[in-house]
Amino acid sequence: MEQEKAKKAAAEAAAKLIEPNTVVGLGTGSTAVYFIEALARRVETEGFAIKAAVASSRRSAEQAHQLGLPVKDLGDVFQVDLTVDGADEIDPQKRMIKGRGGAHVREKILASSSGEMVVIADETKLVERLGVGVLPVEIVGYGAPSTRVKVENLGYRSSWRQSPDGSLFLTDNGNLLLDLSFEEPLSHPEEVHEELIHIPGVVDTGFFFQIAGRILIGRPNGTVEIR
Ligand code: 5RP
């Protein structure tokens, strides 16, 4: 599929940015899966070693471990040199929405502990304004229905994220995800974040502001644009 080729191109270009003996942060999602594969391939075929790989989810940790990467906890390394992660929406100011893969809280902690967050994506992720699709918001289970009412009283429609079997989706942190939708894309996403983040029970929104470093946009013909 064309989109998969584009994701792979971005992921492979990101793997080439990794320096030997560094601590690498691993994102979550289908584009991050390609990055983890490409990084493991470099380590296996180029006699190239990294100091550690720190994952933003159990899924990514498991994949990295199975491919032989030296997985460590963030608490054991404290500082990550470079994290590579995907995104759901990216605007021209490099503001992003993340978390449709369910891991934005850990992804934000990891990115903020990294020298640089390199974002890998295909061009379908580029938007003029954020809020085209849903905004994931992680919510503590205790009192979750009442937290949702407070969110909806701000004028946003929402639905609880479900797992494929129809049960409520739980993040790696044991919390719920509320997916917010907007009538139209947002002119001031920072204001929306600010309203939501102060509601008790909201852990964090999927907005990423001033965190992205280089953005690698893959194209189906294998070329990659760096922004
Ligand atoms: C997971 C994320 C992902 O990075 C985001 O959803 C992009 O995923 P994909 O690479 O599968 O399109 O934020 O929480």
Residues whose N, C-alpha, C, O or C-beta is under 5 A from the ligand:
A	BS01	5RP	T28 G29 S30 T31 A32 D85 G86 A87 D88 K98 G99 R100 G101 G102 A103 H104
